[in-house]
Structure formats: C-alpha cells, structure tokens
C-alpha cells in the first residue's frame, strides 16, 4: 500500500470514531448521564450499563417476553388470519 492510502484509511477511521463519540455524547447529554471519559463511547453505547443481566439492557427473552420482531410477526399473522376469515 502506498503512504497516501494509509493516511486516507487512518483519517476515515478516526472520523468514524469521532462521529460515533459525538452521537453517544449527544444521547448521554439528553438523558442526563454524566460522561467522564468520552473516548470510551467509541465502542460502547451511552445508555448501556454493561451488566449482562440488567432488566433494561438485556434481551427480553431472558425475562420470558417476546422480542419486538416476534411481537410484530405475531401481530401481522393475527391480522392476516382475521382478514382471511372475513372474506
């Protein structure tokens, strides 16, 4: 690779990281979450507490609930079933 290609790759990576940090800082600011080290938000979400069994952050399947996609699927199937019955 040439030197200029390396510079371009590096600059796009840094730009991507900076924009991700800005987005997460904006989310944290609107939700009132204090951020001491903003560079940590490059790879982690501002609203994620980091605990795998957190009832707010973890998967709804761990609590015995359906995911959003499953709820949508079952709702569409129910609507389709009632449309067929009315014909």
Phi and psi restraints in degrees (range 20) as a CNS / XPLOR table:
assign (resid 1 and name C) (resid 2 and name N)
       (resid 2 and name CA) (resid 2 and name C) 1.0 -87.0 20.0 2
assign (resid 2 and name N) (resid 2 and name CA)
       (resid 2 and name C) (resid 3 and name N) 1.0 168.5 20.0 2
assign (resid 2 and name C) (resid 3 and name N)
       (resid 3 and name CA) (resid 3 and name C) 1.0 -66.7 20.0 2
assign (resid 3 and name N) (resid 3 and name CA)
       (resid 3 and name C) (resid 4 and name N) 1.0 -37.0 20.0 2
assign (resid 3 and name C) (resid 4 and name N)
       (resid 4 and name CA) (resid 4 and name C) 1.0 -70.0 20.0 2
assign (resid 4 and name N) (resid 4 and name CA)
       (resid 4 and name C) (resid 5 and name N) 1.0 -35.3 20.0 2
assign (resid 4 and name C) (resid 5 and name N)
       (resid 5 and name CA) (resid 5 and name C) 1.0 -65.2 20.0 2
assign (resid 5 and name N) (resid 5 and name CA)
       (resid 5 and name C) (resid 6 and name N) 1.0 -38.6 20.0 2
assign (resid 5 and name C) (resid 6 and name N)
       (resid 6 and name CA) (resid 6 and name C) 1.0 -63.5 20.0 2
assign (resid 6 and name N) (resid 6 and name CA)
       (resid 6 and name C) (resid 7 and name N) 1.0 -40.4 20.0 2
assign (resid 6 and name C) (resid 7 and name N)
       (resid 7 and name CA) (resid 7 and name C) 1.0 -63.7 20.0 2
assign (resid 7 and name N) (resid 7 and name CA)
       (resid 7 and name C) (resid 8 and name N) 1.0 -41.6 20.0 2
assign (resid 7 and name C) (resid 8 and name N)
       (resid 8 and name CA) (resid 8 and name C) 1.0 -66.0 20.0 2
assign (resid 8 and name N) (resid 8 and name CA)
       (resid 8 and name C) (resid 9 and name N) 1.0 -44.0 20.0 2
assign (resid 8 and name C) (resid 9 and name N)
       (resid 9 and name CA) (resid 9 and name C) 1.0 -62.2 20.0 2
assign (resid 9 and name N) (resid 9 and name CA)
       (resid 9 and name C) (resid 10 and name N) 1.0 -42.8 20.0 2
assign (resid 9 and name C) (resid 10 and name N)
       (resid 10 and name CA) (resid 10 and name C) 1.0 -65.4 20.0 2
assign (resid 10 and name N) (resid 10 and name CA)
       (resid 10 and name C) (resid 11 and name N) 1.0 -42.8 20.0 2
assign (resid 10 and name C) (resid 11 and name N)
       (resid 11 and name CA) (resid 11 and name C) 1.0 -68.4 20.0 2
assign (resid 11 and name N) (resid 11 and name CA)
       (resid 11 and name C) (resid 12 and name N) 1.0 -36.8 20.0 2
assign (resid 11 and name C) (resid 12 and name N)
       (resid 12 and name CA) (resid 12 and name C) 1.0 -69.0 20.0 2
assign (resid 12 and name N) (resid 12 and name CA)
       (resid 12 and name C) (resid 13 and name N) 1.0 -36.7 20.0 2
assign (resid 12 and name C) (resid 13 and name N)
       (resid 13 and name CA) (resid 13 and name C) 1.0 -64.7 20.0 2
assign (resid 13 and name N) (resid 13 and name CA)
       (resid 13 and name C) (resid 14 and name N) 1.0 -44.9 20.0 2
assign (resid 13 and name C) (resid 14 and name N)
       (resid 14 and name CA) (resid 14 and name C) 1.0 -65.5 20.0 2
assign (resid 14 and name N) (resid 14 and name CA)
       (resid 14 and name C) (resid 15 and name N) 1.0 -37.6 20.0 2
assign (resid 14 and name C) (resid 15 and name N)
       (resid 15 and name CA) (resid 15 and name C) 1.0 -64.5 20.0 2
assign (resid 15 and name N) (resid 15 and name CA)
       (resid 15 and name C) (resid 16 and name N) 1.0 -42.4 20.0 2
assign (resid 15 and name C) (resid 16 and name N)
       (resid 16 and name CA) (resid 16 and name C) 1.0 -60.7 20.0 2
assign (resid 16 and name N) (resid 16 and name CA)
       (resid 16 and name C) (resid 17 and name N) 1.0 -43.8 20.0 2
assign (resid 16 and name C) (resid 17 and name N)
       (resid 17 and name CA) (resid 17 and name C) 1.0 -64.5 20.0 2
assign (resid 17 and name N) (resid 17 and name CA)
       (resid 17 and name C) (resid 18 and name N) 1.0 -44.1 20.0 2
assign (resid 17 and name C) (resid 18 and name N)
       (resid 18 and name CA) (resid 18 and name C) 1.0 -63.1 20.0 2
assign (resid 18 and name N) (resid 18 and name CA)
       (resid 18 and name C) (resid 19 and name N) 1.0 -41.1 20.0 2
assign (resid 18 and name C) (resid 19 and name N)
       (resid 19 and name CA) (resid 19 and name C) 1.0 -70.1 20.0 2
assign (resid 19 and name N) (resid 19 and name CA)
       (resid 19 and name C) (resid 20 and name N) 1.0 -34.7 20.0 2
assign (resid 19 and name C) (resid 20 and name N)
       (resid 20 and name CA) (resid 20 and name C) 1.0 -65.8 20.0 2
assign (resid 20 and name N) (resid 20 and name CA)
       (resid 20 and name C) (resid 21 and name N) 1.0 -40.7 20.0 2
assign (resid 20 and name C) (resid 21 and name N)
       (resid 21 and name CA) (resid 21 and name C) 1.0 -64.3 20.0 2
assign (resid 21 and name N) (resid 21 and name CA)
       (resid 21 and name C) (resid 22 and name N) 1.0 -43.1 20.0 2
assign (resid 21 and name C) (resid 22 and name N)
       (resid 22 and name CA) (resid 22 and name C) 1.0 -61.4 20.0 2
assign (resid 22 and name N) (resid 22 and name CA)
       (resid 22 and name C) (resid 23 and name N) 1.0 -42.0 20.0 2
assign (resid 22 and name C) (resid 23 and name N)
       (resid 23 and name CA) (resid 23 and name C) 1.0 -63.8 20.0 2
assign (resid 23 and name N) (resid 23 and name CA)
       (resid 23 and name C) (resid 24 and name N) 1.0 -44.6 20.0 2
assign (resid 23 and name C) (resid 24 and name N)
       (resid 24 and name CA) (resid 24 and name C) 1.0 -68.9 20.0 2
assign (resid 24 and name N) (resid 24 and name CA)
       (resid 24 and name C) (resid 25 and name N) 1.0 -34.5 20.0 2
assign (resid 24 and name C) (resid 25 and name N)
       (resid 25 and name CA) (resid 25 and name C) 1.0 -65.0 20.0 2
assign (resid 25 and name N) (resid 25 and name CA)
       (resid 25 and name C) (resid 26 and name N) 1.0 -38.0 20.0 2
assign (resid 25 and name C) (resid 26 and name N)
       (resid 26 and name CA) (resid 26 and name C) 1.0 -64.5 20.0 2
assign (resid 26 and name N) (resid 26 and name CA)
       (resid 26 and name C) (resid 27 and name N) 1.0 -42.3 20.0 2
assign (resid 26 and name C) (resid 27 and name N)
       (resid 27 and name CA) (resid 27 and name C) 1.0 -63.9 20.0 2
assign (resid 27 and name N) (resid 27 and name CA)
       (resid 27 and name C) (resid 28 and name N) 1.0 -45.5 20.0 2
assign (resid 27 and name C) (resid 28 and name N)
       (resid 28 and name CA) (resid 28 and name C) 1.0 -63.8 20.0 2
assign (resid 28 and name N) (resid 28 and name CA)
       (resid 28 and name C) (resid 29 and name N) 1.0 -38.2 20.0 2
assign (resid 28 and name C) (resid 29 and name N)
       (resid 29 and name CA) (resid 29 and name C) 1.0 -67.0 20.0 2
assign (resid 29 and name N) (resid 29 and name CA)
       (resid 29 and name C) (resid 30 and name N) 1.0 -41.9 20.0 2
assign (resid 29 and name C) (resid 30 and name N)
       (resid 30 and name CA) (resid 30 and name C) 1.0 -69.5 20.0 2
assign (resid 30 and name N) (resid 30 and name CA)
       (resid 30 and name C) (resid 31 and name N) 1.0 -29.0 20.0 2
assign (resid 30 and name C) (resid 31 and name N)
       (resid 31 and name CA) (resid 31 and name C) 1.0 -90.6 20.0 2
assign (resid 31 and name N) (resid 31 and name CA)
       (resid 31 and name C) (resid 32 and name N) 1.0 -5.2 20.0 2
assign (resid 31 and name C) (resid 32 and name N)
       (resid 32 and name CA) (resid 32 and name C) 1.0 78.4 20.0 2
assign (resid 32 and name N) (resid 32 and name CA)
       (resid 32 and name C) (resid 33 and name N) 1.0 24.9 20.0 2
assign (resid 32 and name C) (resid 33 and name N)
       (resid 33 and name CA) (resid 33 and name C) 1.0 -90.0 20.0 2
assign (resid 33 and name N) (resid 33 and name CA)
       (resid 33 and name C) (resid 34 and name N) 1.0 123.1 20.0 2
assign (resid 33 and name C) (resid 34 and name N)
       (resid 34 and name CA) (resid 34 and name C) 1.0 -72.8 20.0 2
assign (resid 34 and name N) (resid 34 and name CA)
       (resid 34 and name C) (resid 35 and name N) 1.0 138.3 20.0 2
assign (resid 34 and name C) (resid 35 and name N)
       (resid 35 and name CA) (resid 35 and name C) 1.0 -121.7 20.0 2
assign (resid 35 and name N) (resid 35 and name CA)
       (resid 35 and name C) (resid 36 and name N) 1.0 114.7 20.0 2
assign (resid 35 and name C) (resid 36 and name N)
       (resid 36 and name CA) (resid 36 and name C) 1.0 -87.3 20.0 2
assign (resid 36 and name N) (resid 36 and name CA)
       (resid 36 and name C) (resid 37 and name N) 1.0 -39.9 20.0 2
assign (resid 36 and name C) (resid 37 and name N)
       (resid 37 and name CA) (resid 37 and name C) 1.0 -124.9 20.0 2
assign (resid 37 and name N) (resid 37 and name CA)
       (resid 37 and name C) (resid 38 and name N) 1.0 93.0 20.0 2
assign (resid 37 and name C) (resid 38 and name N)
       (resid 38 and name CA) (resid 38 and name C) 1.0 -65.7 20.0 2
assign (resid 38 and name N) (resid 38 and name CA)
       (resid 38 and name C) (resid 39 and name N) 1.0 -23.9 20.0 2
assign (resid 38 and name C) (resid 39 and name N)
       (resid 39 and name CA) (resid 39 and name C) 1.0 -66.8 20.0 2
assign (resid 39 and name N) (resid 39 and name CA)
       (resid 39 and name C) (resid 40 and name N) 1.0 -18.4 20.0 2
assign (resid 39 and name C) (resid 40 and name N)
       (resid 40 and name CA) (resid 40 and name C) 1.0 -71.1 20.0 2
assign (resid 40 and name N) (resid 40 and name CA)
       (resid 40 and name C) (resid 41 and name N) 1.0 -17.6 20.0 2
assign (resid 40 and name C) (resid 41 and name N)
       (resid 41 and name CA) (resid 41 and name C) 1.0 -80.7 20.0 2
assign (resid 41 and name N) (resid 41 and name CA)
       (resid 41 and name C) (resid 42 and name N) 1.0 1.6 20.0 2
assign (resid 41 and name C) (resid 42 and name N)
       (resid 42 and name CA) (resid 42 and name C) 1.0 -68.2 20.0 2
assign (resid 42 and name N) (resid 42 and name CA)
       (resid 42 and name C) (resid 43 and name N) 1.0 -32.5 20.0 2
assign (resid 42 and name C) (resid 43 and name N)
       (resid 43 and name CA) (resid 43 and name C) 1.0 -118.8 20.0 2
assign (resid 43 and name N) (resid 43 and name CA)
       (resid 43 and name C) (resid 44 and name N) 1.0 -5.1 20.0 2
assign (resid 43 and name C) (resid 44 and name N)
       (resid 44 and name CA) (resid 44 and name C) 1.0 -126.7 20.0 2
assign (resid 44 and name N) (resid 44 and name CA)
       (resid 44 and name C) (resid 45 and name N) 1.0 149.3 20.0 2
assign (resid 44 and name C) (resid 45 and name N)
       (resid 45 and name CA) (resid 45 and name C) 1.0 -79.9 20.0 2
assign (resid 45 and name N) (resid 45 and name CA)
       (resid 45 and name C) (resid 46 and name N) 1.0 149.8 20.0 2
assign (resid 45 and name C) (resid 46 and name N)
       (resid 46 and name CA) (resid 46 and name C) 1.0 -69.2 20.0 2
assign (resid 46 and name N) (resid 46 and name CA)
       (resid 46 and name C) (resid 47 and name N) 1.0 -31.8 20.0 2
assign (resid 46 and name C) (resid 47 and name N)
       (resid 47 and name CA) (resid 47 and name C) 1.0 -94.4 20.0 2
assign (resid 47 and name N) (resid 47 and name CA)
       (resid 47 and name C) (resid 48 and name N) 1.0 5.0 20.0 2
assign (resid 47 and name C) (resid 48 and name N)
       (resid 48 and name CA) (resid 48 and name C) 1.0 -91.7 20.0 2
assign (resid 48 and name N) (resid 48 and name CA)
       (resid 48 and name C) (resid 49 and name N) 1.0 122.9 20.0 2
assign (resid 48 and name C) (resid 49 and name N)
       (resid 49 and name CA) (resid 49 and name C) 1.0 -79.1 20.0 2
assign (resid 49 and name N) (resid 49 and name CA)
       (resid 49 and name C) (resid 50 and name N) 1.0 -20.2 20.0 2
assign (resid 49 and name C) (resid 50 and name N)
       (resid 50 and name CA) (resid 50 and name C) 1.0 95.5 20.0 2
assign (resid 50 and name N) (resid 50 and name CA)
       (resid 50 and name C) (resid 51 and name N) 1.0 -8.3 20.0 2
assign (resid 50 and name C) (resid 51 and name N)
       (resid 51 and name CA) (resid 51 and name C) 1.0 -86.5 20.0 2
assign (resid 51 and name N) (resid 51 and name CA)
       (resid 51 and name C) (resid 52 and name N) 1.0 127.7 20.0 2
assign (resid 51 and name C) (resid 52 and name N)
       (resid 52 and name CA) (resid 52 and name C) 1.0 -69.5 20.0 2
assign (resid 52 and name N) (resid 52 and name CA)
       (resid 52 and name C) (resid 53 and name N) 1.0 -25.0 20.0 2
assign (resid 52 and name C) (resid 53 and name N)
       (resid 53 and name CA) (resid 53 and name C) 1.0 -104.4 20.0 2
assign (resid 53 and name N) (resid 53 and name CA)
       (resid 53 and name C) (resid 54 and name N) 1.0 20.1 20.0 2
assign (resid 53 and name C) (resid 54 and name N)
       (resid 54 and name CA) (resid 54 and name C) 1.0 -65.6 20.0 2
assign (resid 54 and name N) (resid 54 and name CA)
       (resid 54 and name C) (resid 55 and name N) 1.0 131.3 20.0 2
assign (resid 54 and name C) (resid 55 and name N)
       (resid 55 and name CA) (resid 55 and name C) 1.0 -67.2 20.0 2
assign (resid 55 and name N) (resid 55 and name CA)
       (resid 55 and name C) (resid 56 and name N) 1.0 -22.9 20.0 2
assign (resid 55 and name C) (resid 56 and name N)
       (resid 56 and name CA) (resid 56 and name C) 1.0 -89.7 20.0 2
assign (resid 56 and name N) (resid 56 and name CA)
       (resid 56 and name C) (resid 57 and name N) 1.0 -35.0 20.0 2
assign (resid 56 and name C) (resid 57 and name N)
       (resid 57 and name CA) (resid 57 and name C) 1.0 -95.7 20.0 2
assign (resid 57 and name N) (resid 57 and name CA)
       (resid 57 and name C) (resid 58 and name N) 1.0 -24.0 20.0 2
assign (resid 57 and name C) (resid 58 and name N)
       (resid 58 and name CA) (resid 58 and name C) 1.0 -81.3 20.0 2
assign (resid 58 and name N) (resid 58 and name CA)
       (resid 58 and name C) (resid 59 and name N) 1.0 176.8 20.0 2
assign (resid 58 and name C) (resid 59 and name N)
       (resid 59 and name CA) (resid 59 and name C) 1.0 -68.0 20.0 2
assign (resid 59 and name N) (resid 59 and name CA)
       (resid 59 and name C) (resid 60 and name N) 1.0 140.1 20.0 2
assign (resid 59 and name C) (resid 60 and name N)
       (resid 60 and name CA) (resid 60 and name C) 1.0 -67.0 20.0 2
assign (resid 60 and name N) (resid 60 and name CA)
       (resid 60 and name C) (resid 61 and name N) 1.0 -17.6 20.0 2
assign (resid 60 and name C) (resid 61 and name N)
       (resid 61 and name CA) (resid 61 and name C) 1.0 -66.2 20.0 2
assign (resid 61 and name N) (resid 61 and name CA)
       (resid 61 and name C) (resid 62 and name N) 1.0 -28.9 20.0 2
assign (resid 61 and name C) (resid 62 and name N)
       (resid 62 and name CA) (resid 62 and name C) 1.0 -66.2 20.0 2
assign (resid 62 and name N) (resid 62 and name CA)
       (resid 62 and name C) (resid 63 and name N) 1.0 -26.2 20.0 2
assign (resid 62 and name C) (resid 63 and name N)
       (resid 63 and name CA) (resid 63 and name C) 1.0 -94.2 20.0 2
assign (resid 63 and name N) (resid 63 and name CA)
       (resid 63 and name C) (resid 64 and name N) 1.0 1.8 20.0 2
assign (resid 63 and name C) (resid 64 and name N)
       (resid 64 and name CA) (resid 64 and name C) 1.0 83.2 20.0 2
assign (resid 64 and name N) (resid 64 and name CA)
       (resid 64 and name C) (resid 65 and name N) 1.0 17.7 20.0 2
assign (resid 64 and name C) (resid 65 and name N)
       (resid 65 and name CA) (resid 65 and name C) 1.0 -103.8 20.0 2
assign (resid 65 and name N) (resid 65 and name CA)
       (resid 65 and name C) (resid 66 and name N) 1.0 167.7 20.0 2
assign (resid 65 and name C) (resid 66 and name N)
       (resid 66 and name CA) (resid 66 and name C) 1.0 -86.6 20.0 2
assign (resid 66 and name N) (resid 66 and name CA)
       (resid 66 and name C) (resid 67 and name N) 1.0 150.1 20.0 2
assign (resid 66 and name C) (resid 67 and name N)
       (resid 67 and name CA) (resid 67 and name C) 1.0 -75.3 20.0 2
assign (resid 67 and name N) (resid 67 and name CA)
       (resid 67 and name C) (resid 68 and name N) 1.0 168.9 20.0 2
assign (resid 67 and name C) (resid 68 and name N)
       (resid 68 and name CA) (resid 68 and name C) 1.0 -61.9 20.0 2
assign (resid 68 and name N) (resid 68 and name CA)
       (resid 68 and name C) (resid 69 and name N) 1.0 -40.2 20.0 2
assign (resid 68 and name C) (resid 69 and name N)
       (resid 69 and name CA) (resid 69 and name C) 1.0 -65.2 20.0 2
assign (resid 69 and name N) (resid 69 and name CA)
       (resid 69 and name C) (resid 70 and name N) 1.0 -40.0 20.0 2
assign (resid 69 and name C) (resid 70 and name N)
       (resid 70 and name CA) (resid 70 and name C) 1.0 -67.6 20.0 2
assign (resid 70 and name N) (resid 70 and name CA)
       (resid 70 and name C) (resid 71 and name N) 1.0 -40.4 20.0 2
assign (resid 70 and name C) (resid 71 and name N)
       (resid 71 and name CA) (resid 71 and name C) 1.0 -60.4 20.0 2
assign (resid 71 and name N) (resid 71 and name CA)
       (resid 71 and name C) (resid 72 and name N) 1.0 -44.2 20.0 2
assign (resid 71 and name C) (resid 72 and name N)
       (resid 72 and name CA) (resid 72 and name C) 1.0 -63.2 20.0 2
assign (resid 72 and name N) (resid 72 and name CA)
       (resid 72 and name C) (resid 73 and name N) 1.0 -42.7 20.0 2
assign (resid 72 and name C) (resid 73 and name N)
       (resid 73 and name CA) (resid 73 and name C) 1.0 -61.1 20.0 2
assign (resid 73 and name N) (resid 73 and name CA)
       (resid 73 and name C) (resid 74 and name N) 1.0 -48.2 20.0 2
assign (resid 73 and name C) (resid 74 and name N)
       (resid 74 and name CA) (resid 74 and name C) 1.0 -66.8 20.0 2
assign (resid 74 and name N) (resid 74 and name CA)
       (resid 74 and name C) (resid 75 and name N) 1.0 -33.8 20.0 2
assign (resid 74 and name C) (resid 75 and name N)
       (resid 75 and name CA) (resid 75 and name C) 1.0 -67.0 20.0 2
assign (resid 75 and name N) (resid 75 and name CA)
       (resid 75 and name C) (resid 76 and name N) 1.0 -42.7 20.0 2
assign (resid 75 and name C) (resid 76 and name N)
       (resid 76 and name CA) (resid 76 and name C) 1.0 -65.2 20.0 2
assign (resid 76 and name N) (resid 76 and name CA)
       (resid 76 and name C) (resid 77 and name N) 1.0 -39.2 20.0 2
assign (resid 76 and name C) (resid 77 and name N)
       (resid 77 and name CA) (resid 77 and name C) 1.0 -65.3 20.0 2
assign (resid 77 and name N) (resid 77 and name CA)
       (resid 77 and name C) (resid 78 and name N) 1.0 -39.3 20.0 2
assign (resid 77 and name C) (resid 78 and name N)
       (resid 78 and name CA) (resid 78 and name C) 1.0 -65.7 20.0 2
assign (resid 78 and name N) (resid 78 and name CA)
       (resid 78 and name C) (resid 79 and name N) 1.0 -44.2 20.0 2
assign (resid 78 and name C) (resid 79 and name N)
       (resid 79 and name CA) (resid 79 and name C) 1.0 -62.8 20.0 2
assign (resid 79 and name N) (resid 79 and name CA)
       (resid 79 and name C) (resid 80 and name N) 1.0 -41.5 20.0 2
assign (resid 79 and name C) (resid 80 and name N)
       (resid 80 and name CA) (resid 80 and name C) 1.0 -64.2 20.0 2
assign (resid 80 and name N) (resid 80 and name CA)
       (resid 80 and name C) (resid 81 and name N) 1.0 -38.1 20.0 2
assign (resid 80 and name C) (resid 81 and name N)
       (resid 81 and name CA) (resid 81 and name C) 1.0 -65.5 20.0 2
assign (resid 81 and name N) (resid 81 and name CA)
       (resid 81 and name C) (resid 82 and name N) 1.0 -42.8 20.0 2
assign (resid 81 and name C) (resid 82 and name N)
       (resid 82 and name CA) (resid 82 and name C) 1.0 -70.8 20.0 2
assign (resid 82 and name N) (resid 82 and name CA)
       (resid 82 and name C) (resid 83 and name N) 1.0 -29.7 20.0 2
assign (resid 82 and name C) (resid 83 and name N)
       (resid 83 and name CA) (resid 83 and name C) 1.0 -66.5 20.0 2
assign (resid 83 and name N) (resid 83 and name CA)
       (resid 83 and name C) (resid 84 and name N) 1.0 -37.5 20.0 2
assign (resid 83 and name C) (resid 84 and name N)
       (resid 84 and name CA) (resid 84 and name C) 1.0 -70.8 20.0 2
assign (resid 84 and name N) (resid 84 and name CA)
       (resid 84 and name C) (resid 85 and name N) 1.0 -34.0 20.0 2
assign (resid 84 and name C) (resid 85 and name N)
       (resid 85 and name CA) (resid 85 and name C) 1.0 -69.8 20.0 2
assign (resid 85 and name N) (resid 85 and name CA)
       (resid 85 and name C) (resid 86 and name N) 1.0 -30.5 20.0 2
assign (resid 85 and name C) (resid 86 and name N)
       (resid 86 and name CA) (resid 86 and name C) 1.0 -79.2 20.0 2
assign (resid 86 and name N) (resid 86 and name CA)
       (resid 86 and name C) (resid 87 and name N) 1.0 -12.7 20.0 2
